[in-house]
C-alpha cells in the first residue's frame, strides 16, 4: 500500500518536477570521471621525443628581411624582466657566462667582432634593419613593447633594443681590421680601478691610442657592468681585455722584454707642502718611507717584515720626456687606493719608471681616466716617433 501511495503521489506531481527528479536519479547513477592534471616536464616519465610537444609559439615573418623569424611576446611575458635582471648580476655573468648589451651601436660592434648572441629583444622591426642579418639569425628574436624595454633598461632614453650575449672570449674575437693595423706595442694595466665610468673611459682611451691589450687586476670593477659598457662606447670589441688577474699571473700575460712604467702625480722636486697627497690617478709616494695604499682584494700582498722599506724605489721623470722602450706597459691606479705595492715591484723588476704628470700646486690628483689618456697618447706619440726614426735610418745610404 505504501508503494502504491508513493506512485500515485509521483503521478500527481507537475511534469516539470517529475523530469527534474528523473535527471537527479540519472546523475547519481553516472560513474565518476577522473580528471587528469597536466604534467610538468620534470614529472613526465616520457622521453622528450615521446612527450607530446606544445603548440609552436606564434611567430611572424619580418617584413624587413624575408626568412627572419621572431617571436612576439604575449602580454604578461616575464622573460624580459627575468633575463635582464639576471644578466645585470655579476654573479650570474661569472657563473653562466652571459652579458647584457643595450643599444644599436654596442650590439652591432659586438656582432661584427664575433660575439655570440643568444636573445635579442626589440620593440620595432626597424631595430633589426640596422644589424647584420646573418649574425642575428643565430639568436632568438623576441618582439616586445617599448614600455617593457623601458621598464628594464639601464638607460635614461632607451633605444628599444636589448641583447643577451655569451661572454666574449678575447682569444676568439675578430677585432676590426683598422684597429689591428693601428695596434702598437703598448699595453695598459689597470690597478684597483673601481669606478665604472672611469674604467669605461680608460678602455675607450686604450682603444683610441691603439693599445695591444688591456689587463685588469683583481679589485677592478667588472668590465661587463652596464655602466662600464656604456662609457666604453664599443671599446670592449676593439681591444682585448683580460680581467680578474692576480699579480702573480700578470707577467705571463705580458710580452718578453717589456718595460712597465707607473703613472704618478707626486713630483719629488716640488717645494715642500705643495706636493699633492699620494693618492688619485695611480699616484704613489715618491719617498720610500711612506707606505703605498693597496687593497687586499686587488693585490693580496703579504706585509713583509721590512714594512715600508720594502717598497722599491723607481726613477721618476715627467711624462713628456723620453721613456718609451718597445714593448711598454703603463699601470694606472685607482683614485681611492692608488698604486699597489705589487705594481711598483713589477715596474722595478722590468726597469720601469714613475711617470709624473705635474699639476698646479694645491690641486689634488688627476682623475685616473684623464691620467690614462695623457700617458697612453704620449706613449703612442713616442712609439710612432721612434718608428719613424728607424725608418729614416734604414733609408740612408750605406757608406761604401
Secondary structure as a PSIPRED ss2 file (coil, helix, strand):
# PSIPRED VFORMAT (PSIPRED V4.0)

   1 X C   1.000  0.000  0.000
   2 X H   0.000  1.000  0.000
   3 X H   0.000  1.000  0.000
   4 X H   0.000  1.000  0.000
   5 X H   0.000  1.000  0.000
   6 X H   0.000  1.000  0.000
   7 X H   0.000  1.000  0.000
   8 X H   0.000  1.000  0.000
   9 X H   0.000  1.000  0.000
  10 X H   0.000  1.000  0.000
  11 X H   0.000  1.000  0.000
  12 X H   0.000  1.000  0.000
  13 X C   1.000  0.000  0.000
  14 X C   1.000  0.000  0.000
  15 X H   0.000  1.000  0.000
  16 X H   0.000  1.000  0.000
  17 X H   0.000  1.000  0.000
  18 X H   0.000  1.000  0.000
  19 X H   0.000  1.000  0.000
  20 X H   0.000  1.000  0.000
  21 X H   0.000  1.000  0.000
  22 X H   0.000  1.000  0.000
  23 X H   0.000  1.000  0.000
  24 X H   0.000  1.000  0.000
  25 X H   0.000  1.000  0.000
  26 X H   0.000  1.000  0.000
  27 X H   0.000  1.000  0.000
  28 X H   0.000  1.000  0.000
  29 X H   0.000  1.000  0.000
  30 X C   1.000  0.000  0.000
  31 X C   1.000  0.000  0.000
  32 X C   1.000  0.000  0.000
  33 X C   1.000  0.000  0.000
  34 X C   1.000  0.000  0.000
  35 X C   1.000  0.000  0.000
  36 X C   1.000  0.000  0.000
  37 X C   1.000  0.000  0.000
  38 X C   1.000  0.000  0.000
  39 X C   1.000  0.000  0.000
  40 X C   1.000  0.000  0.000
  41 X C   1.000  0.000  0.000
  42 X C   1.000  0.000  0.000
  43 X C   1.000  0.000  0.000
  44 X C   1.000  0.000  0.000
  45 X C   1.000  0.000  0.000
  46 X C   1.000  0.000  0.000
  47 X C   1.000  0.000  0.000
  48 X C   1.000  0.000  0.000
  49 X C   1.000  0.000  0.000
  50 X C   1.000  0.000  0.000
  51 X C   1.000  0.000  0.000
  52 X C   1.000  0.000  0.000
  53 X C   1.000  0.000  0.000
  54 X C   1.000  0.000  0.000
  55 X C   1.000  0.000  0.000
  56 X C   1.000  0.000  0.000
  57 X C   1.000  0.000  0.000
  58 X C   1.000  0.000  0.000
  59 X E   0.000  0.000  1.000
  60 X E   0.000  0.000  1.000
  61 X E   0.000  0.000  1.000
  62 X C   1.000  0.000  0.000
  63 X C   1.000  0.000  0.000
  64 X C   1.000  0.000  0.000
  65 X C   1.000  0.000  0.000
  66 X C   1.000  0.000  0.000
  67 X C   1.000  0.000  0.000
  68 X C   1.000  0.000  0.000
  69 X E   0.000  0.000  1.000
  70 X E   0.000  0.000  1.000
  71 X E   0.000  0.000  1.000
  72 X E   0.000  0.000  1.000
  73 X C   1.000  0.000  0.000
  74 X C   1.000  0.000  0.000
  75 X C   1.000  0.000  0.000
  76 X C   1.000  0.000  0.000
  77 X C   1.000  0.000  0.000
  78 X C   1.000  0.000  0.000
  79 X H   0.000  1.000  0.000
  80 X H   0.000  1.000  0.000
  81 X H   0.000  1.000  0.000
  82 X H   0.000  1.000  0.000
  83 X H   0.000  1.000  0.000
  84 X H   0.000  1.000  0.000
  85 X H   0.000  1.000  0.000
  86 X H   0.000  1.000  0.000
  87 X H   0.000  1.000  0.000
  88 X C   1.000  0.000  0.000
  89 X C   1.000  0.000  0.000
  90 X H   0.000  1.000  0.000
  91 X H   0.000  1.000  0.000
  92 X H   0.000  1.000  0.000
  93 X H   0.000  1.000  0.000
  94 X H   0.000  1.000  0.000
  95 X H   0.000  1.000  0.000
  96 X H   0.000  1.000  0.000
  97 X C   1.000  0.000  0.000
  98 X E   0.000  0.000  1.000
  99 X E   0.000  0.000  1.000
 100 X E   0.000  0.000  1.000
 101 X E   0.000  0.000  1.000
 102 X E   0.000  0.000  1.000
 103 X C   1.000  0.000  0.000
 104 X H   0.000  1.000  0.000
 105 X H   0.000  1.000  0.000
 106 X H   0.000  1.000  0.000
 107 X H   0.000  1.000  0.000
 108 X H   0.000  1.000  0.000
 109 X H   0.000  1.000  0.000
 110 X H   0.000  1.000  0.000
 111 X H   0.000  1.000  0.000
 112 X H   0.000  1.000  0.000
 113 X C   1.000  0.000  0.000
 114 X C   1.000  0.000  0.000
 115 X C   1.000  0.000  0.000
 116 X C   1.000  0.000  0.000
 117 X E   0.000  0.000  1.000
 118 X E   0.000  0.000  1.000
 119 X E   0.000  0.000  1.000
 120 X E   0.000  0.000  1.000
 121 X E   0.000  0.000  1.000
 122 X E   0.000  0.000  1.000
 123 X C   1.000  0.000  0.000
 124 X C   1.000  0.000  0.000
 125 X C   1.000  0.000  0.000
 126 X H   0.000  1.000  0.000
 127 X H   0.000  1.000  0.000
 128 X H   0.000  1.000  0.000
 129 X H   0.000  1.000  0.000
 130 X C   1.000  0.000  0.000
 131 X C   1.000  0.000  0.000
 132 X C   1.000  0.000  0.000
 133 X H   0.000  1.000  0.000
 134 X H   0.000  1.000  0.000
 135 X H   0.000  1.000  0.000
 136 X H   0.000  1.000  0.000
 137 X C   1.000  0.000  0.000
 138 X C   1.000  0.000  0.000
 139 X C   1.000  0.000  0.000
 140 X E   0.000  0.000  1.000
 141 X E   0.000  0.000  1.000
 142 X E   0.000  0.000  1.000
 143 X E   0.000  0.000  1.000
 144 X C   1.000  0.000  0.000
 145 X C   1.000  0.000  0.000
 146 X H   0.000  1.000  0.000
 147 X H   0.000  1.000  0.000
 148 X H   0.000  1.000  0.000
 149 X H   0.000  1.000  0.000
 150 X H   0.000  1.000  0.000
 151 X H   0.000  1.000  0.000
 152 X H   0.000  1.000  0.000
 153 X C   1.000  0.000  0.000
 154 X C   1.000  0.000  0.000
 155 X C   1.000  0.000  0.000
 156 X C   1.000  0.000  0.000
 157 X C   1.000  0.000  0.000
 158 X C   1.000  0.000  0.000
 159 X C   1.000  0.000  0.000
 160 X C   1.000  0.000  0.000
 161 X E   0.000  0.000  1.000
 162 X E   0.000  0.000  1.000
 163 X E   0.000  0.000  1.000
 164 X E   0.000  0.000  1.000
 165 X E   0.000  0.000  1.000
 166 X E   0.000  0.000  1.000
 167 X C   1.000  0.000  0.000
 168 X C   1.000  0.000  0.000
 169 X C   1.000  0.000  0.000
 170 X H   0.000  1.000  0.000
 171 X H   0.000  1.000  0.000
 172 X H   0.000  1.000  0.000
 173 X C   1.000  0.000  0.000
 174 X C   1.000  0.000  0.000
 175 X C   1.000  0.000  0.000
 176 X C   1.000  0.000  0.000
 177 X H   0.000  1.000  0.000
 178 X H   0.000  1.000  0.000
 179 X H   0.000  1.000  0.000
 180 X H   0.000  1.000  0.000
 181 X H   0.000  1.000  0.000
 182 X C   1.000  0.000  0.000
 183 X C   1.000  0.000  0.000
 184 X C   1.000  0.000  0.000
 185 X C   1.000  0.000  0.000
 186 X E   0.000  0.000  1.000
 187 X E   0.000  0.000  1.000
 188 X E   0.000  0.000  1.000
 189 X E   0.000  0.000  1.000
 190 X E   0.000  0.000  1.000
 191 X E   0.000  0.000  1.000
 192 X C   1.000  0.000  0.000
 193 X C   1.000  0.000  0.000
 194 X C   1.000  0.000  0.000
 195 X C   1.000  0.000  0.000
 196 X H   0.000  1.000  0.000
 197 X H   0.000  1.000  0.000
 198 X H   0.000  1.000  0.000
 199 X H   0.000  1.000  0.000
 200 X H   0.000  1.000  0.000
 201 X H   0.000  1.000  0.000
 202 X H   0.000  1.000  0.000
 203 X H   0.000  1.000  0.000
 204 X H   0.000  1.000  0.000
 205 X H   0.000  1.000  0.000
 206 X H   0.000  1.000  0.000
 207 X H   0.000  1.000  0.000
 208 X H   0.000  1.000  0.000
 209 X H   0.000  1.000  0.000
 210 X C   1.000  0.000  0.000
 211 X C   1.000  0.000  0.000
 212 X C   1.000  0.000  0.000
 213 X E   0.000  0.000  1.000
 214 X E   0.000  0.000  1.000
 215 X E   0.000  0.000  1.000
 216 X E   0.000  0.000  1.000
 217 X E   0.000  0.000  1.000
 218 X C   1.000  0.000  0.000
 219 X C   1.000  0.000  0.000
 220 X C   1.000  0.000  0.000
 221 X C   1.000  0.000  0.000
 222 X C   1.000  0.000  0.000
 223 X C   1.000  0.000  0.000
 224 X C   1.000  0.000  0.000
 225 X C   1.000  0.000  0.000
 226 X H   0.000  1.000  0.000
 227 X H   0.000  1.000  0.000
 228 X H   0.000  1.000  0.000
 229 X H   0.000  1.000  0.000
 230 X H   0.000  1.000  0.000
 231 X H   0.000  1.000  0.000
 232 X H   0.000  1.000  0.000
 233 X C   1.000  0.000  0.000
 234 X C   1.000  0.000  0.000
 235 X H   0.000  1.000  0.000
 236 X H   0.000  1.000  0.000
 237 X H   0.000  1.000  0.000
 238 X C   1.000  0.000  0.000
 239 X C   1.000  0.000  0.000
 240 X C   1.000  0.000  0.000
 241 X E   0.000  0.000  1.000
 242 X E   0.000  0.000  1.000
 243 X E   0.000  0.000  1.000
 244 X E   0.000  0.000  1.000
 245 X E   0.000  0.000  1.000
 246 X C   1.000  0.000  0.000
 247 X H   0.000  1.000  0.000
 248 X H   0.000  1.000  0.000
 249 X H   0.000  1.000  0.000
 250 X H   0.000  1.000  0.000
 251 X H   0.000  1.000  0.000
 252 X H   0.000  1.000  0.000
 253 X H   0.000  1.000  0.000
 254 X C   1.000  0.000  0.000
 255 X C   1.000  0.000  0.000
 256 X C   1.000  0.000  0.000
 257 X C   1.000  0.000  0.000
 258 X C   1.000  0.000  0.000
 259 X E   0.000  0.000  1.000
 260 X E   0.000  0.000  1.000
 261 X E   0.000  0.000  1.000
 262 X E   0.000  0.000  1.000
 263 X E   0.000  0.000  1.000
 264 X E   0.000  0.000  1.000
 265 X C   1.000  0.000  0.000
 266 X C   1.000  0.000  0.000
 267 X C   1.000  0.000  0.000
 268 X C   1.000  0.000  0.000
 269 X C   1.000  0.000  0.000
 270 X C   1.000  0.000  0.000
 271 X C   1.000  0.000  0.000
 272 X C   1.000  0.000  0.000
 273 X C   1.000  0.000  0.000
 274 X C   1.000  0.000  0.000
 275 X C   1.000  0.000  0.000
 276 X C   1.000  0.000  0.000
 277 X C   1.000  0.000  0.000
 278 X C   1.000  0.000  0.000
 279 X C   1.000  0.000  0.000
 280 X C   1.000  0.000  0.000
 281 X C   1.000  0.000  0.000
 282 X C   1.000  0.000  0.000
 283 X C   1.000  0.000  0.000
 284 X C   1.000  0.000  0.000
 285 X C   1.000  0.000  0.000
 286 X C   1.000  0.000  0.000
 287 X C   1.000  0.000  0.000
 288 X C   1.000  0.000  0.000
 289 X C   1.000  0.000  0.000
 290 X C   1.000  0.000  0.000
 291 X C   1.000  0.000  0.000
 292 X C   1.000  0.000  0.000
 293 X C   1.000  0.000  0.000
 294 X C   1.000  0.000  0.000
 295 X C   1.000  0.000  0.000
 296 X C   1.000  0.000  0.000
 297 X C   1.000  0.000  0.000
 298 X C   1.000  0.000  0.000
 299 X C   1.000  0.000  0.000
 300 X C   1.000  0.000  0.000
 301 X C   1.000  0.000  0.000
 302 X C   1.000  0.000  0.000
 303 X C   1.000  0.000  0.000
 304 X C   1.000  0.000  0.000
 305 X C   1.000  0.000  0.000
 306 X C   1.000  0.000  0.000
 307 X H   0.000  1.000  0.000
 308 X H   0.000  1.000  0.000
 309 X H   0.000  1.000  0.000
 310 X H   0.000  1.000  0.000
 311 X C   1.000  0.000  0.000
 312 X C   1.000  0.000  0.000
 313 X C   1.000  0.000  0.000
 314 X C   1.000  0.000  0.000
 315 X C   1.000  0.000  0.000
 316 X E   0.000  0.000  1.000
 317 X E   0.000  0.000  1.000
 318 X E   0.000  0.000  1.000
 319 X C   1.000  0.000  0.000
 320 X C   1.000  0.000  0.000
 321 X C   1.000  0.000  0.000
 322 X C   1.000  0.000  0.000
 323 X C   1.000  0.000  0.000
 324 X C   1.000  0.000  0.000
 325 X C   1.000  0.000  0.000
 326 X C   1.000  0.000  0.000
 327 X C   1.000  0.000  0.000
 328 X E   0.000  0.000  1.000
 329 X E   0.000  0.000  1.000
 330 X E   0.000  0.000  1.000
 331 X E   0.000  0.000  1.000
 332 X E   0.000  0.000  1.000
 333 X E   0.000  0.000  1.000
 334 X E   0.000  0.000  1.000
 335 X C   1.000  0.000  0.000
 336 X C   1.000  0.000  0.000
 337 X C   1.000  0.000  0.000
 338 X E   0.000  0.000  1.000
 339 X C   1.000  0.000  0.000
 340 X C   1.000  0.000  0.000
 341 X H   0.000  1.000  0.000
 342 X H   0.000  1.000  0.000
 343 X H   0.000  1.000  0.000
 344 X H   0.000  1.000  0.000
 345 X H   0.000  1.000  0.000
 346 X H   0.000  1.000  0.000
 347 X H   0.000  1.000  0.000
 348 X H   0.000  1.000  0.000
 349 X H   0.000  1.000  0.000
 350 X C   1.000  0.000  0.000
 351 X C   1.000  0.000  0.000
 352 X C   1.000  0.000  0.000
 353 X C   1.000  0.000  0.000
 354 X E   0.000  0.000  1.000
 355 X E   0.000  0.000  1.000
 356 X E   0.000  0.000  1.000
 357 X C   1.000  0.000  0.000
 358 X C   1.000  0.000  0.000
 359 X C   1.000  0.000  0.000
 360 X C   1.000  0.000  0.000
 361 X C   1.000  0.000  0.000
 362 X C   1.000  0.000  0.000
 363 X C   1.000  0.000  0.000
 364 X C   1.000  0.000  0.000
 365 X C   1.000  0.000  0.000
 366 X C   1.000  0.000  0.000
 367 X C   1.000  0.000  0.000
 368 X H   0.000  1.000  0.000
 369 X H   0.000  1.000  0.000
 370 X H   0.000  1.000  0.000
 371 X H   0.000  1.000  0.000
 372 X H   0.000  1.000  0.000
 373 X H   0.000  1.000  0.000
 374 X H   0.000  1.000  0.000
 375 X H   0.000  1.000  0.000
 376 X H   0.000  1.000  0.000
 377 X H   0.000  1.000  0.000
 378 X H   0.000  1.000  0.000
 379 X H   0.000  1.000  0.000
 380 X H   0.000  1.000  0.000
 381 X H   0.000  1.000  0.000
 382 X H   0.000  1.000  0.000
 383 X H   0.000  1.000  0.000
 384 X H   0.000  1.000  0.000
 385 X H   0.000  1.000  0.000
 386 X H   0.000  1.000  0.000
 387 X H   0.000  1.000  0.000
 388 X H   0.000  1.000  0.000
 389 X H   0.000  1.000  0.000
 390 X H   0.000  1.000  0.000
 391 X H   0.000  1.000  0.000
 392 X H   0.000  1.000  0.000
 393 X H   0.000  1.000  0.000
 394 X H   0.000  1.000  0.000
 395 X H   0.000  1.000  0.000
 396 X C   1.000  0.000  0.000
 397 X C   1.000  0.000  0.000
 398 X C   1.000  0.000  0.000
 399 X C   1.000  0.000  0.000
 400 X C   1.000  0.000  0.000
